[in-house]
Amino acid sequence: MDNFEKKFYLVREDVLPEAMKKTIEAREMLKRGKAESIGDAVQKVDLSRSAFYKYRDTVFPFSTIQKERLVSLFFHIEDRSGTLSKLLSIVAASGCNVLTIHQTIPLQGRANVTLSLNTSEMENEIEGLLSELRKLEFVEKVEVLGTGA
């Protein structure tokens, strides 16, 4: 299952397993330069390396999630008149601001489109937008390439 198909939950810190809390702490130490390596960070917080690697890309402080307002989406679409316009109108209606558009030259009736979006003004969750975009008859594939602040 890809990341954009997974559900996300907001969970209170006191119910998180200790290994998840320590993973966040170790990652923060690395970010702030208080640990020189992953080995150093996990040793300082008394966490195994395997637990760190298991959770490092799955648990984040809420403040980190709030800052992630840029999303890059990849589309594989049919080459028909008006498809990009329709795609962009749905994105705009969701409250996203399109920052960049890259479309390949259509080959064999198909084109790839990459959109970089500012989602800070979105009214709903990104999962809802992705679901709506996947329903379009000319969209063959939608992937989240990445997120950022």
C-alpha positions, 0 to 999 in steps of 0.5 A: 500500500502506498503512503497516499492510500494509508490513513493517518491518525492524530494520537495523544502522546501519552498513549504512544509506545515508548519506542515511538516517543524515543524515535521522535526524540532521536530524530530531533537530536539529529536535526538539532546536531545534538547527536552525530549519527543515528547510532549516537542518537539511539544510544542517547535515548536508549532505543534500538536501531531497528526500532528507530528505522521501523518508526522513523518515517511513520511517527511525527510531532503534530507541529511537523505535520502542520508545516507540510503544506507543499505536495507534489502529485504525479498523474498519468493521463489520457491525452484529450482536449481539456483534460489538464484544464479539468484537472486544474479546475478540480485542484483549484476548487479544493483550495490548492494553489498550483505552484508548478506544472510540468507536462510531458509531450503525449506519446501513444495517447498518454501524458505525464503531469506533475503538479506542485501544490500549496495546500495551506488553504485546502478546505478538506484533506488531501486524501479527499482530493486524491479520491476525486481526481482518481474518479476522473475517466481520463486519469489513469494514475495519481501518486504523491511524489512528496510533501514539504514545508 
